[in-house]
Amino acid sequence: MDIGIGIAIGLLVGAAVGYFLLQVTLKRSYQKKVDEINAKTDLEVKEARLAAKRITDEAEVKAEHIVSNAEAKNERVKQKKIQEAKEKFNRYKAEFETFKSEQLVELKDREMELKTMEGEMKLKQEKIEERNKAVEAQQLEIEQREADAIALRENLEKQLKVVARKKEELDTASERHIKELEKVANLSEGEAKEQLLEAVRAKAETDSMAIVKNSVEQAKVTASKEAKKIIIQTIQRMCAEYTIENTVSVFNLDSDDLKGQIIGREGRNIRALEAATGAEIVVDDTPEAIVISSFDPIRREVARLALKRLVADGRIHPARIEEVVAKVRKQLDEQIVEIGERTVIDLDIHGLDPYLVKMVGRMRYRSSYGQNLLKHSIETANLCAIMSAELGLTPKQAKMAKRAGLLHDIGKVAEEETELSHAILGMKLAEKYKEHGVVCNAIGAHHDEVEMNNIISPIVQACDAISGARPGARREILESYLKRIGELEELAMGHDGVQKAYAMQAGRELRVIVEAEKVTDQYADDLSFMISQKIQDEMQYPGQIKVTVIREKRAISYAR
């Protein structure tokens, strides 16, 4: 028992000693490993420090190299910028010198223009002074004539008193003479009255014929005055806008880069556009603009709208161009019909054939002598209605006149080509679409190509002339207008005895002032005829030109 306890105690003590020895051994091995790790760590730290120092040194070298390169590059950029700044400065300086020289030239030109204008003003002032002197002389002459008239009136009053006194004496002598005649002729009072009545009747017939003749002449003068009054009142009551059309349209672009896209490769896009629209597309050096040229305004409008759509869409190629042009043409046809319908409704015209309504809409895209045809036709229609009212026609006749006024130029927009004049063609169109015979005659007769057979025809003719002849209705290009005015005056100045020539009323009248010493009254009439014939033979002009030759003899003297 004791042995077993001793063995157990021995085992426990051995185990404790073994455990203690094991712990000591483990602790030593752990300490050894820790020392090895520390030694290794110190070595790695030293190596890391050496590597870090080496990297730092390399980085410093690289940084110095980069800084030196950056400084060199910065110096090069600086020198380049300085050079560019110098070149820019020199360029701006040259441009400034050029601009300065141009401004000096322009200032000199303006100075010359001012001097020229000053000379012209002096000449005008001298002319005004001469006219003032002439007016003063005329005023003195008028005052003298007034004094002579007063003296003449006093003299006439005296003569009238003498005539009255002599009339009384003649009446007394006549009574005495009648009594003596009765005694000599042995006639009774009744027989004498019959002979006297016969004589009075014969004289009355002669006087009545003269009165009738005077009445007819007075009626002609009165009728002319009344006609002028009616026309003036009609013009005063009519006020309309007007527009000027020409043969080109300008299409504006956002950028010149679009021109190349519109032209296309080897010009295929622009050729396709011209073939589809029938208009000429002109692409030149004009900045941000393309010119569309055609004598047909509808073709120009189709080309303009098609270009607008193509540029907005951005897809420009031949197939797309043909598609867009077809759509635009269809849309424009609908718009033309809409314009015609709106015009007919505004003018309160009913029962017009749809084809004629379309023709009225086509007038919007046609011009005549620079005057928009639709505006002209609407204006003529309104003038016809006003003039019919002024002449006292019935409301039915006034509506018919308005209808004829709207359709009088319908032949100008006919779709088919023909050799007929627009008046005859318009009359045939109106007859074809069942218009009234009065309207058809007014359309055909407004240029005297057919005989007028009703009161409406002369009204339409007069209103057409009023609308076309009013100031501003038909405008010419300024250069051609000034050239024609100058040629008109030079043509008159080429005759002997002509002192001055002035074109008046926008070239519708030419006033020629001749020298009284060289030109007689008879030659003045001949000169007016010769100038008018020369104008007809050598010049082209709208309407007519009135040639007035003025010959004035002035005798001026001064009492000092």
C-alpha positions as CSV (number, residue, x, y, z in Angstrom):
1,M,0.0,0.0,0.0
2,D,2.7,2.4,1.0
3,I,4.7,1.3,-2.0
4,G,1.9,2.1,-4.3
5,I,1.5,5.5,-2.7
6,G,5.2,6.1,-3.0
7,I,5.2,5.1,-6.6
8,A,2.2,7.4,-7.2
9,I,3.9,10.3,-5.4
10,G,7.1,9.6,-7.4
11,L,5.2,9.6,-10.6
12,L,3.6,12.9,-9.7
13,V,6.9,14.5,-8.8
14,G,8.5,13.1,-12.0
15,A,5.7,14.5,-14.0
16,A,6.0,17.9,-12.3
17,V,9.7,18.0,-12.9
18,G,9.3,16.9,-16.5
19,Y,6.7,19.5,-17.0
20,F,9.0,22.2,-15.6
21,L,11.9,21.0,-17.7
22,L,9.7,21.0,-20.8
23,Q,8.5,24.5,-20.0
24,V,12.1,25.7,-19.6
25,T,13.1,24.0,-22.9
26,L,10.2,25.5,-24.8
27,K,10.9,28.9,-23.4
28,R,14.5,28.8,-24.4
29,S,13.6,27.6,-28.0
30,Y,11.0,30.4,-28.2
31,Q,13.6,33.0,-27.0
32,K,16.0,31.7,-29.6
33,K,13.5,32.0,-32.3
34,V,12.6,35.5,-31.2
35,D,16.2,36.4,-31.2
36,E,16.7,34.9,-34.7
37,I,13.6,36.8,-35.9
38,N,14.8,40.1,-34.3
39,A,18.2,39.6,-36.0
40,K,16.5,38.9,-39.3
41,T,14.2,41.9,-38.9
42,D,17.1,44.2,-38.1
43,L,18.8,42.9,-41.2
44,E,15.7,43.5,-43.3
45,V,15.3,47.0,-41.8
46,K,18.9,47.8,-42.6
47,E,18.4,46.5,-46.2
48,A,15.1,48.5,-46.5
49,R,16.8,51.6,-45.2
50,L,19.5,51.1,-47.7
51,A,17.0,50.5,-50.5
52,A,14.9,53.5,-49.5
53,K,18.0,55.7,-49.5
54,R,19.0,54.4,-52.9
55,I,15.5,55.0,-54.2
56,T,15.5,58.5,-52.6
57,D,18.8,59.3,-54.3
58,E,17.5,58.1,-57.6
59,A,14.2,60.0,-57.1
60,E,16.2,63.2,-56.3
61,V,18.3,62.7,-59.5
62,K,15.1,62.1,-61.6
63,A,13.4,65.1,-60.0
64,E,16.4,67.3,-60.7
65,H,16.4,66.0,-64.3
66,I,12.6,66.5,-64.7
67,V,12.8,70.0,-63.2
68,S,15.7,70.9,-65.5
69,N,13.7,69.5,-68.5
70,A,10.6,71.4,-67.4
71,E,12.6,74.6,-67.0
72,A,14.0,74.1,-70.5
73,K,10.6,73.4,-71.9
74,N,9.1,76.3,-70.1
75,E,11.8,78.5,-71.5
76,R,11.1,77.2,-75.0
77,V,7.3,77.8,-74.6
78,K,8.0,81.2,-73.1
79,Q,10.2,82.1,-76.1
80,K,7.6,80.8,-78.5
81,K,4.8,82.8,-76.8
82,I,6.9,85.9,-76.9
83,Q,7.6,85.3,-80.6
84,E,3.9,84.7,-81.3
85,A,3.0,87.8,-79.3
86,K,5.5,89.9,-81.3
87,E,4.1,88.5,-84.6
88,K,0.6,89.2,-83.5
89,F,1.5,92.6,-82.4
90,N,3.2,93.3,-85.8
91,R,0.2,91.9,-87.6
92,Y,-2.2,94.0,-85.6
93,K,0.0,97.0,-86.2
94,A,0.0,96.4,-89.9
95,E,-3.8,96.0,-89.9
96,F,-4.1,99.2,-87.9
97,E,-1.9,101.0,-90.4
98,T,-3.9,99.6,-93.3
99,F,-7.2,100.6,-91.5
100,K,-5.8,104.0,-90.8
101,S,-4.8,104.6,-94.4
102,E,-8.2,103.3,-95.6
103,Q,-9.9,105.7,-93.1
104,L,-7.8,108.5,-94.4
105,V,-8.7,107.7,-98.0
106,E,-12.4,107.5,-97.0
107,L,-12.2,110.8,-95.1
108,K,-10.6,112.4,-98.2
109,D,-13.4,110.9,-100.3
110,R,-16.0,112.2,-97.9
111,E,-14.3,115.6,-97.9
112,M,-14.5,115.7,-101.7
113,E,-18.2,114.6,-101.6
114,L,-18.9,117.4,-99.1
115,K,-17.2,119.9,-101.3
116,T,-19.2,118.7,-104.3
117,M,-22.4,118.8,-102.3
118,E,-21.4,122.3,-101.1
119,G,-21.0,123.4,-104.7
120,E,-24.3,121.9,-105.6
121,M,-25.9,123.7,-102.7
122,K,-24.5,127.0,-103.9
123,L,-25.8,126.4,-107.4
124,K,-29.2,125.5,-105.9
125,Q,-29.1,128.6,-103.8
126,E,-28.3,130.8,-106.8
127,K,-31.2,129.2,-108.7
128,I,-33.5,129.9,-105.7
129,E,-32.3,133.5,-105.6
130,E,-33.0,133.8,-109.4
131,R,-36.4,132.3,-108.9
132,N,-37.1,134.7,-106.0
133,K,-36.1,137.6,-108.2
134,A,-38.4,136.3,-110.9
135,V,-41.2,136.0,-108.3
136,E,-40.6,139.5,-107.2
137,A,-40.8,140.7,-110.8
138,Q,-44.0,138.8,-111.3
139,Q,-45.4,140.2,-108.1
140,L,-44.7,143.8,-109.3
141,E,-46.3,142.9,-112.7
142,I,-49.4,141.6,-110.9
143,E,-49.6,144.7,-108.8
144,Q,-49.4,146.8,-111.9
145,R,-52.0,144.7,-113.6
146,E,-54.3,145.1,-110.5
147,A,-53.9,148.9,-110.7
148,D,-54.7,148.7,-114.4
149,A,-57.7,146.6,-113.7
150,I,-59.0,149.0,-111.1
151,A,-58.6,151.9,-113.6
152,L,-60.3,149.8,-116.3
153,R,-63.2,149.0,-113.9
154,E,-63.7,152.7,-113.2
155,N,-63.6,153.4,-116.9
156,L,-66.2,150.7,-117.6
157,E,-68.5,152.0,-114.9
158,K,-68.4,155.4,-116.5
159,Q,-69.0,153.9,-119.9
160,L,-71.9,151.9,-118.5
161,K,-73.5,155.1,-117.2
162,V,-73.1,156.6,-120.7
163,V,-74.6,153.5,-122.3
164,A,-77.6,153.6,-119.9
165,R,-78.2,157.2,-120.8
166,K,-77.9,156.5,-124.5
167,K,-80.2,153.5,-124.1
168,E,-82.9,155.7,-122.7
169,E,-82.4,158.1,-125.6
170,L,-82.6,155.2,-128.0
171,D,-85.8,153.9,-126.5
172,T,-87.4,157.4,-126.8
173,A,-86.2,157.7,-130.4
174,S,-87.4,154.1,-131.2
175,E,-90.9,154.9,-130.0
176,R,-90.9,158.1,-132.1
177,H,-89.5,156.1,-135.0
178,I,-92.2,153.4,-134.7
179,K,-94.9,156.0,-134.8
180,E,-93.4,157.6,-137.9
181,L,-93.1,154.1,-139.5
182,E,-96.7,153.4,-138.9
183,K,-97.6,156.6,-140.6
184,V,-95.2,155.9,-143.6
185,A,-96.0,152.2,-144.0
186,N,-99.7,152.4,-143.4
187,L,-99.5,149.2,-141.3
188,S,-101.7,148.4,-138.4
189,E,-100.3,147.5,-135.1
190,G,-101.3,143.8,-135.5
191,E,-99.6,143.5,-138.9
192,A,-96.5,145.2,-137.5
193,K,-96.5,142.7,-134.6
194,E,-96.7,139.7,-137.0
195,Q,-93.7,141.0,-139.0
196,L,-91.9,141.6,-135.8
197,L,-92.7,138.2,-134.5
198,E,-91.4,136.6,-137.7
199,A,-88.1,138.5,-137.4
200,V,-87.9,137.6,-133.7
201,R,-88.6,133.9,-134.4
202,A,-85.9,133.7,-137.1
203,K,-83.4,135.4,-134.7
204,A,-84.6,133.0,-131.9
205,E,-83.9,130.0,-134.0
206,T,-80.4,131.2,-134.7
207,D,-79.8,131.9,-131.0
208,S,-81.2,128.6,-130.0
209,M,-78.8,126.7,-132.3
210,A,-75.9,128.6,-130.7
211,I,-77.3,127.8,-127.2
212,V,-77.7,124.1,-128.1
213,K,-74.1,124.0,-129.3
214,N,-72.8,125.7,-126.2
215,S,-74.9,123.3,-124.1
216,V,-73.4,120.3,-125.8
217,E,-69.8,121.7,-125.3
218,Q,-70.6,122.5,-121.6
219,A,-72.0,119.0,-121.1
220,K,-68.8,117.5,-122.5
221,V,-66.7,119.6,-120.1
222,T,-69.0,118.8,-117.2
223,A,-69.0,115.1,-118.0
224,S,-65.2,115.1,-118.1
225,K,-65.1,116.9,-114.7
226,E,-67.5,114.4,-113.2
227,A,-65.6,111.4,-114.5
228,K,-62.4,112.8,-113.1
229,K,-64.2,113.5,-109.8
230,I,-65.5,109.9,-109.6
231,I,-62.0,108.4,-110.4
232,I,-60.3,110.7,-107.8
233,Q,-62.9,109.7,-105.1
234,T,-62.4,106.0,-106.0
235,I,-58.6,106.3,-105.6
236,Q,-58.9,108.2,-102.4
237,R,-61.2,105.6,-100.9
238,M,-58.9,102.7,-101.9
239,C,-55.7,102.0,-99.9
240,A,-53.8,98.7,-100.4
241,E,-50.4,97.2,-99.7
242,Y,-48.1,96.3,-102.4
243,T,-45.1,94.0,-102.7
244,I,-42.3,93.7,-105.2
245,E,-41.3,90.3,-106.7
246,N,-38.2,89.6,-108.8
247,T,-36.6,86.6,-110.4
248,V,-34.3,85.5,-107.6
249,S,-34.7,84.3,-104.0
250,V,-31.9,84.3,-101.4
251,F,-31.7,81.3,-99.1
252,N,-29.7,82.0,-95.9
253,L,-27.5,79.4,-94.3
254,D,-26.3,79.0,-90.7
255,S,-22.8,78.2,-91.9
256,D,-20.8,78.1,-95.1
257,D,-20.0,74.5,-94.4
258,L,-23.5,73.5,-95.6
259,K,-22.7,74.7,-99.1
260,G,-20.4,71.7,-99.7
261,Q,-23.1,69.3,-98.4
262,I,-25.7,71.0,-100.7
263,I,-23.4,70.7,-103.8
264,G,-22.6,67.1,-103.0
265,R,-19.9,64.8,-104.4
266,E,-19.1,66.0,-107.9
267,G,-22.1,68.3,-107.8
268,R,-24.7,65.4,-107.8
269,N,-26.9,66.9,-105.1
270,I,-27.2,70.3,-106.7
271,R,-27.9,68.8,-110.1
272,A,-30.6,66.6,-108.6
273,L,-32.2,69.6,-106.9
274,E,-32.1,71.7,-110.2
275,A,-33.6,68.8,-112.2
276,A,-36.4,68.2,-109.6
277,T,-37.4,71.9,-109.2
278,G,-36.6,73.4,-112.6
279,A,-34.8,76.3,-110.8
280,E,-31.1,77.3,-111.0
281,I,-29.2,77.0,-107.7
282,V,-26.3,79.5,-107.6
283,V,-23.6,78.8,-105.0
284,D,-21.0,81.6,-105.0
285,D,-18.7,83.5,-102.6
286,T,-21.7,85.2,-100.9
287,P,-21.3,84.4,-97.2
288,E,-23.9,82.2,-95.7
289,A,-26.3,82.5,-98.6
290,I,-27.4,80.6,-101.8
291,V,-29.2,82.3,-104.7
292,I,-32.2,80.5,-106.3
293,S,-32.9,81.9,-109.8
294,S,-36.0,81.2,-112.0
295,F,-38.5,83.2,-113.9
296,D,-41.3,81.0,-112.5
297,P,-42.0,82.2,-108.9
298,I,-43.6,78.8,-108.0
299,R,-40.5,76.9,-109.0
300,R,-38.4,79.3,-106.9
301,E,-40.7,78.8,-103.9
302,V,-40.6,75.0,-104.3
303,A,-36.8,75.1,-104.4
304,R,-36.6,77.4,-101.4
305,L,-39.0,75.2,-99.2
306,A,-37.2,72.0,-100.3
307,L,-33.8,73.4,-99.4
308,K,-35.2,74.6,-96.0
309,R,-36.4,71.0,-95.2
310,L,-33.2,69.3,-96.5
311,V,-30.9,71.6,-94.4
312,A,-33.1,71.1,-91.3
313,D,-33.1,67.3,-91.8
314,G,-29.4,67.1,-92.6
315,R,-29.8,64.1,-95.0
316,I,-29.0,65.5,-98.5
317,H,-28.7,63.0,-101.3
318,P,-30.5,62.6,-104.7
319,A,-33.2,60.2,-103.6
320,R,-34.0,62.3,-100.5
321,I,-34.1,65.4,-102.7
322,E,-36.6,64.0,-105.1
323,E,-38.8,62.8,-102.1
324,V,-38.7,66.2,-100.4
325,V,-39.4,68.2,-103.6
326,A,-42.5,66.0,-104.3
327,K,-43.8,66.6,-100.8
328,V,-43.1,70.3,-101.0
329,R,-44.8,70.6,-104.5
330,K,-47.9,68.8,-103.1
331,Q,-48.0,71.1,-100.0
332,L,-47.6,74.2,-102.2
333,D,-50.5,73.1,-104.4
334,E,-52.7,72.8,-101.3
335,Q,-51.4,76.2,-100.1
336,I,-52.3,77.8,-103.5
337,V,-55.8,76.5,-103.3
338,E,-56.1,77.8,-99.8
339,I,-54.9,81.3,-100.8
340,G,-57.4,81.3,-103.7
341,E,-60.3,80.3,-101.4
342,R,-59.3,82.9,-98.7
343,T,-59.1,85.6,-101.4
344,V,-62.5,84.7,-102.8
345,I,-64.1,84.7,-99.3
346,D,-62.5,88.0,-98.3
347,L,-63.9,89.6,-101.5
348,D,-67.3,88.0,-100.9
349,I,-67.4,86.4,-104.4
350,H,-69.5,83.3,-104.6
351,G,-70.0,80.4,-107.1
352,L,-66.5,80.6,-108.6
353,D,-65.3,77.3,-110.2
354,P,-62.6,75.5,-108.2
355,Y,-60.1,75.7,-111.1
356,L,-60.5,79.5,-111.3
357,V,-60.1,79.6,-107.5
358,K,-56.8,77.7,-107.9
359,M,-55.7,80.2,-110.7
360,V,-56.4,83.0,-108.2
361,G,-54.1,81.4,-105.7
362,R,-51.4,81.0,-108.4
363,M,-51.4,84.8,-108.8
364,R,-49.7,85.1,-105.4
365,Y,-46.5,83.7,-106.9
366,R,-46.6,85.8,-110.1
367,S,-45.6,89.5,-110.6
368,S,-46.2,91.9,-113.5
369,Y,-43.8,94.9,-113.9
370,G,-42.6,94.3,-110.4
371,Q,-46.2,94.4,-109.0
372,N,-47.6,91.3,-107.3
373,L,-50.4,90.0,-109.5
374,L,-52.7,88.8,-106.7
375,K,-52.4,92.2,-104.8
376,H,-53.0,94.0,-108.1
377,S,-56.1,91.9,-108.9
378,I,-57.6,92.3,-105.4
379,E,-56.9,96.0,-105.6
380,T,-58.6,96.2,-109.0
381,A,-61.6,94.2,-107.7
382,N,-62.1,96.6,-104.8
383,L,-61.6,99.6,-107.1
384,C,-64.3,98.2,-109.5
385,A,-66.8,97.8,-106.6
386,I,-66.1,101.4,-105.3
387,M,-66.3,102.9,-108.8
388,S,-69.5,101.0,-109.6
389,A,-71.1,102.4,-106.4
390,E,-69.9,106.0,-107.3
391,L,-71.5,105.6,-110.7
392,G,-74.8,104.5,-109.2
393,L,-74.8,100.9,-110.6
394,T,-77.0,98.2,-109.0
395,P,-75.5,95.9,-106.3
396,K,-75.7,93.0,-108.8
397,Q,-73.6,95.0,-111.4
398,A,-71.2,96.1,-108.6
399,K,-70.6,92.4,-107.7
400,M,-70.1,91.5,-111.3
401,A,-67.6,94.3,-111.7
402,K,-65.7,93.1,-108.6
403,R,-65.7,89.5,-110.0
404,A,-64.3,90.8,-113.4
405,G,-61.7,92.9,-111.6
406,L,-60.4,89.9,-109.7
407,L,-60.3,87.6,-112.9
408,H,-59.1,90.2,-115.4
409,D,-55.5,89.0,-115.4
410,I,-56.3,85.2,-114.9
411,G,-54.7,84.5,-118.3
412,K,-51.2,85.4,-117.0
413,V,-51.2,82.3,-114.7
414,A,-52.6,79.8,-117.1
415,E,-50.8,76.4,-117.0
416,E,-50.8,75.7,-120.7
417,E,-48.5,77.5,-123.2
418,T,-50.2,79.4,-125.9
419,E,-49.7,82.3,-128.4
420,L,-52.8,84.1,-127.2
421,S,-52.6,87.3,-125.2
422,H,-53.4,87.0,-121.5
423,A,-56.6,89.0,-121.9
424,I,-58.0,86.7,-124.7
425,L,-56.8,83.6,-122.9
426,G,-58.4,84.8,-119.6
427,M,-61.7,85.4,-121.5
428,K,-61.6,81.9,-122.9
429,L,-60.9,80.4,-119.5
430,A,-63.8,82.3,-118.0
431,E,-66.1,81.2,-120.8
432,K,-64.9,77.6,-120.4
433,Y,-65.8,77.6,-116.7
434,K,-69.3,79.2,-117.2
435,E,-68.7,82.8,-116.1
436,H,-71.3,85.4,-117.1
437,G,-70.9,87.0,-120.5
438,V,-70.4,90.4,-119.0
439,V,-67.5,89.2,-117.0
440,C,-66.0,87.4,-120.0
441,N,-66.2,90.6,-122.1
442,A,-64.7,92.7,-119.4
443,I,-61.7,90.3,-119.1
444,G,-61.1,90.2,-122.8
445,A,-61.7,94.0,-123.4
446,H,-59.5,95.4,-120.7
447,H,-56.7,95.9,-123.2
448,D,-59.1,96.8,-126.1
449,E,-58.5,93.5,-127.8
450,V,-62.2,92.8,-128.1
451,E,-65.1,95.3,-128.4
452,M,-66.8,96.4,-125.1
453,N,-70.5,95.7,-125.0
454,N,-71.4,96.6,-121.4
455,I,-70.8,99.3,-118.7
456,I,-68.6,96.8,-116.6
457,S,-65.8,96.6,-119.3
458,P,-64.7,100.3,-119.2
459,I,-64.9,100.2,-115.4
460,V,-62.5,97.2,-115.2
461,Q,-60.2,98.8,-117.8
462,A,-60.0,102.1,-115.8
463,C,-59.5,100.4,-112.5
464,D,-56.7,98.2,-113.9
465,A,-55.0,101.4,-115.2
466,I,-55.4,103.1,-111.8
467,S,-54.0,100.1,-109.9
468,G,-51.0,99.8,-112.2
469,A,-50.2,103.5,-112.5
470,R,-50.5,104.7,-108.9
471,P,-47.1,105.7,-107.3
472,G,-45.2,102.8,-105.9
473,A,-47.2,100.1,-107.6
474,R,-44.7,99.2,-110.2
475,R,-41.1,99.8,-109.2
476,E,-38.0,99.6,-111.4
477,I,-34.4,99.0,-110.4
478,L,-32.9,102.2,-109.2
479,E,-29.9,102.1,-111.7
480,S,-32.1,101.5,-114.8
481,Y,-34.6,104.2,-113.6
482,L,-31.9,106.8,-113.1
483,K,-30.4,105.8,-116.5
484,R,-33.7,106.2,-118.3
485,I,-34.3,109.6,-116.6
486,G,-30.8,110.8,-117.7
487,E,-31.3,109.5,-121.3
488,L,-34.7,111.3,-121.4
489,E,-33.2,114.7,-120.5
490,E,-30.2,114.2,-122.8
491,L,-32.4,113.4,-125.7
492,A,-34.2,116.7,-125.3
493,M,-31.0,118.7,-124.8
494,G,-29.8,117.4,-128.2
495,H,-32.1,119.8,-130.1
496,D,-31.2,123.4,-131.0
497,G,-32.6,126.1,-128.9
498,V,-33.2,123.9,-125.8
499,Q,-31.9,125.6,-122.7
500,K,-32.9,123.1,-120.0
501,A,-34.8,119.8,-119.8
502,Y,-36.4,118.3,-116.6
503,A,-37.9,114.8,-116.3
504,M,-40.9,115.2,-114.0
505,Q,-43.4,112.8,-112.3
506,A,-41.1,109.8,-112.2
507,G,-40.3,110.1,-115.9
508,R,-43.9,110.4,-117.1
509,E,-43.5,114.0,-118.1
510,L,-40.6,115.9,-119.8
511,R,-40.5,119.7,-119.5
512,V,-38.3,121.4,-122.0
513,I,-37.4,125.1,-121.5
514,V,-36.3,126.8,-124.8
515,E,-34.6,130.1,-125.5
516,A,-37.2,132.6,-126.7
517,E,-34.7,134.3,-129.0
518,K,-34.0,131.1,-131.0
519,V,-37.3,129.3,-130.9
520,T,-40.6,130.7,-132.2
521,D,-44.1,129.7,-131.0
522,Q,-44.6,127.6,-134.2
523,Y,-41.2,125.9,-133.8
524,A,-42.0,125.2,-130.2
525,D,-45.0,123.1,-131.4
526,D,-42.8,121.3,-133.9
527,L,-40.1,120.7,-131.3
528,S,-42.6,119.1,-128.9
529,F,-43.7,116.7,-131.7
530,M,-40.1,115.9,-132.8
531,I,-39.0,115.1,-129.2
532,S,-42.0,112.9,-128.6
533,Q,-41.3,111.0,-131.8
534,K,-37.6,110.6,-131.0
535,I,-38.6,109.2,-127.5
536,Q,-40.9,106.7,-129.2
537,D,-38.2,105.6,-131.6
538,E,-35.2,105.4,-129.3
539,M,-36.4,104.6,-125.8
540,Q,-38.4,101.9,-124.0
541,Y,-40.7,103.0,-121.2
542,P,-44.0,101.9,-119.5
543,G,-47.2,104.0,-120.1
544,Q,-46.8,107.3,-121.9
545,I,-44.5,110.4,-121.6
546,K,-45.9,113.9,-121.9
547,V,-43.6,116.4,-123.6
548,T,-44.2,120.0,-122.6
549,V,-42.2,122.8,-124.4
550,I,-42.1,126.1,-122.5
551,R,-41.2,129.3,-124.3
552,E,-41.2,132.4,-122.2
553,K,-40.2,135.9,-123.2
554,R,-39.2,138.2,-120.3
555,A,-38.5,141.9,-120.6
556,I,-36.9,143.3,-117.5
557,S,-35.7,146.9,-116.9
558,Y,-35.0,148.8,-113.7
559,A,-35.8,152.4,-112.9
560,R,-32.9,153.9,-110.9
